[in-house]
């Protein structure tokens, strides 16, 4: 059985960055090209639409900050790679490369910030 790692990051408006990785079941293959064809300009996407957790809480913990006007729902796709020794402690796979590719294709051109858990928690009074 082969595995791949999807790397992504959250960058707030102040350019502070937090990195994330997700383990996928399957080979990288053409997945990188497929995902990049689905992203908004700047390699942006809403992680909750494609099985990935948002990185906001990690970001706030990492920088000793909390929600602010520097935050938003979009994350950046960094890339895909084969699993390495440094990935031994990753959680179980979030899904297969085929499932994740299908979700990116479904979201292409329709990234919806309302899917962001961060936005739902922060603005539950006015975001549906």
KAFENVEN-V543643 format. One record per residue. PSI is psi in degrees with one decimal (NA if undefined). OMEGA is omega in radians with two decimals (* if undefined). BURIAL is # if it has 9 or more other C-alpha atoms within 8 Angstrom, else .. Layout:
PSI|OMEGA|BURIAL, PSI|OMEGA|BURIAL
This chain:
132.3|-3.13|., 154.8|-3.10|., 156.0|3.06|#, 160.9|3.09|#, 127.2|3.04|#, 124.3|3.13|#, 135.6|3.11|#, 170.8|3.13|#, 159.2|3.02|#, 131.6|3.10|#, 116.7|3.13|#, 176.7|-3.08|#, -24.9|3.09|., 3.0|3.11|., 20.4|3.02|., 133.8|-2.99|., 143.0|3.00|#, 132.4|-3.05|#, 150.1|3.10|#, 155.5|3.07|., 152.9|3.08|., 136.6|3.12|#, 133.0|3.11|#, 145.4|3.06|#, 121.6|3.12|#, 169.2|-3.13|#, 155.2|3.09|#, -49.0|3.13|#, -131.4|-3.12|., 9.9|-3.08|., -39.2|-3.13|#, -46.0|3.14|#, -42.4|3.13|., -48.9|-3.13|#, -47.5|-3.12|#, -30.4|3.13|#, -12.6|-3.08|., -9.1|-3.01|#, 152.7|2.98|#, 164.1|3.12|#, 139.3|-3.09|., 13.1|3.13|., 34.6|-3.04|#, 147.2|3.09|#, 165.8|3.08|#, 110.2|-2.98|#, -35.1|-3.09|#, -18.5|3.10|#, -14.3|-3.05|#, 36.4|3.07|#, -3.4|-3.09|#, 142.0|3.06|#, 144.7|3.01|., 154.5|-3.08|#, 14.6|-3.07|#, -51.2|-3.09|., -41.6|3.08|., -42.9|-3.13|., -48.0|-3.12|#, -38.5|3.10|#, -44.2|-3.11|#, -38.0|-3.06|., 7.7|3.10|., 37.0|-3.07|., 177.0|3.06|., -173.0|3.13|., 138.1|3.14|., 179.5|3.13|., 0.5|3.05|., -8.8|-3.04|., 156.0|3.14|., 178.0|-3.05|., -21.2|-3.00|#, 145.0|3.06|#, 164.0|-3.13|#, 135.3|3.03|#, 126.9|3.12|#, -48.8|3.13|#, -179.0|3.10|., 149.4|3.10|#, 164.8|3.04|., 155.8|3.13|#, 137.3|3.09|., 176.2|-3.14|., -31.7|-3.13|., -11.2|-3.09|., 9.3|-3.04|., -28.6|-3.06|., 9.7|3.12|., 150.3|3.10|., 171.0|3.04|., 157.4|-3.12|., 141.8|3.09|#, -15.7|-3.12|#, -174.3|3.13|#, 163.4|3.08|#, -33.7|3.13|#, -44.3|3.13|., -45.0|-3.12|., -41.6|3.09|#, -43.0|3.13|#, -39.2|3.12|., -41.0|3.07|#, -42.9|3.13|#, -39.0|3.12|#, -35.4|-3.09|., -13.2|-3.08|#, 125.8|3.13|#, 1.3|-3.11|., 40.3|3.11|., 127.3|-2.99|#, 106.7|-3.10|., -17.6|3.10|#, -14.7|3.08|#, -13.6|-3.10|#, 123.4|3.08|#, -37.6|3.11|#, -50.4|-3.12|#, -38.5|3.13|#, -39.9|-3.14|#, -42.2|-3.06|., -41.2|-2.99|., 38.1|-3.06|., -20.1|3.12|#, -23.9|-3.08|., -1.2|3.04|., 127.0|-3.06|., NA|*|.
